[in-house]
Every structure is written in C-alpha cells, then in structure tokens.
Amino acid sequence: MSNKERSDLTAADLPVTLYLNQRLTFDLLAVLQGGFSSFSTVQTTSLGETATNLDGKAQLGVSNAFAFLGVDLSAQGSRQTGQKKSESTTEKIVHTPASLFARLRKELRDRELVCSMTSPSNLEEVHPSDFVEFQAALRRSPLIDILDTFSQLIPLISMADAESRQATNRGGKGKNKQNEYSDLKKQMELFKSAVTAEGSQDFIAEMHSLRVVLTTEQDYFIDPSMNDIIDGTFRVFGKITRVVSDDTEGISLLRNTALGRFGGIVEQLGPVIESMKDSGFSGSLETYISGPTMQVIPIAIFS
C-alpha cells in the first residue's frame, strides 16, 4: 500500500459490519467487474534454465458464505518456471464478506455513484434507485416496539392487579381478569408475528429531524437478536426505493404485512392500549411514518 493510499484511508473504510446483505454485495460486485473469473494466486519465481509447466489453483476465501449461490469462485492457471536453482513463492488472495463490502463501497464511491447525506436537506438531491450513505441513530419500528413492550408488561400488570384484588378482598372476578390478560398477551404475540412475517423487519434511522425506513432481512444480522444496533449510531449504506418529499404522504409500516390489508383490526388495538394507561402504561400505536422521508434497502449497517 502506497503512502498516498494510507493517507486517504479513513475509519469508515475499515467497516465493522453489524448487518451485511451478502447476496446484494456479491451480485453488485459481479456486475461491476463482469463476473468473478480471474481470482488467482500471486506467484514469484526465480530464473531457471529448464522450463517446466506448473499448475496452480486459487479459491476465494468466502466460498462458504456464498455457497447458496452455487458459484465456484476458484481459478486455475499455469506458468513456466525453471528447474535449476529456482524458488517459488505463492500468496493466496483471500476475502471475507466484510472485505468484499469494503471493496464494493470503494468502487461505487470512486465512480461517484454514492450520495453521501449529512442533513435532512439532502433529501432533495436523492432519487429512487440511488445508492446512499448516511449516519443515523437506529430505532426499532415503533409498531414492533409498542407490541413488544405491551406484551412484556401484560404479565406484570396482571400480577399487580391480582395482588391489588387480594389486598382489597375483591378476588371474586380475579380468575376471569387473569384470563383476559392471558388472551390479550396471545393477541399481542400474534400481531407481532404478522408484522414481522417472512423474515423482514423495519427499522427507523433518525438523522436529525428526518426519519428513514430501513427494510432489513433478519438473516443478515451478525447478532440474530439485533440488540447490537438498537439505540446506537451507525453508518447505513444502501439503495433508495422510495422518496417522500412532503408531509402529504408517508410510508406505512404495515405495507408488506397481512395486517396492512385489514386496517380495522389494527384500529381495534387503540382502545386496548388506551385502557392500559390506567395501569401506568405509556405509548401510542404508530403504523405510519409521515413525510418528508425515504425508504432504503440497506446493504450494510456498520460502524
């Protein structure tokens, strides 16, 4: 690496990925480079008198990561070397999924195909299908967050209610009340299952006043629990699928779910959540991100 390359290197060029869509990374690199057909070893050999043909084979180090694509990333070649006093040194080029992403990011930036957003005002400069990179605080989808919180609080509220009834000698209807809490918890879990169907889940990236909807696939998180990225500030690299420039429109958090076709069912949760506020619960059911906003398919979320 030259001194110039070292001076141009930034911390963002050495990504620590918490989410990486390997399939998109691999596909885009293959498009940019016309396919992976020339991964080879780097070999140096001293001069010799008698020529002999040597065969060599190199293989990309992430073949396991992309095995589901059915692509062989190996290359085989041959060269001439001498027998007399000859010495050969071979170095294999090995890539990991993160290094492939770093390579993809660099190539796209070098070709000036990436819009770097630093403030909400940059929304006017981007369009659907653009590659974009920005830094933002990540939050869970408010819809999933409220359902999770609600589901976890129900047993605690149920326990507190039972103790209150025993203390005031009002335990006659306690069993029925406990059944109501149990049924309510099951409903919350069913709603969450419907919202996160098919392995997809929305996250909200907050960049100052702008809230961006990130459509993620659960299989590509490094930590399956996804706790590493919640409430943290990270860089997001992805492709824009929708831009909403004013507040007359927005993005529904139910757009790809079965519940999106039955809005009345979701509306019924409103009164239930309101009734829980008497027990100390605070929160509201948000199923819509108002504009200005945009929707992004993230290729990587990294630090």
GIBEL-V304436 format. One line per field, one symbol per residue. ss: DSSP state (H for helix, E for strand, L for the rest). A space follows every 10 residues. Layout:
ss=???
//
This chain:
ss=LLHHHHHHLL HHHLLLEEEE LHHHHHHHHH HHHLLLLLLL LEEEELLLLL EEEEEEEEEL LLLLLLHHHL LLLEEEEEEE EELLLLLEEE ELLLLLHHHH HHHHHHHHHH LLLEEEELLH HHHHHLLLLL EEEEEEEEEE LHHHHHHHHH HHHHHHHHHH HHHHHHHLLL HHHHHHHHHH HHHHHHHHHH HHHHHLHHHE EEEEEEELLE EEEEEEEHHH ELLLLLLLLL LLEEEEEEEE EEEELLLLLE EELLLLLHHH HLHHHHHHHH HHHHHHHHHL LLLLLLLEEE LLEEEEEEEE EEL
//
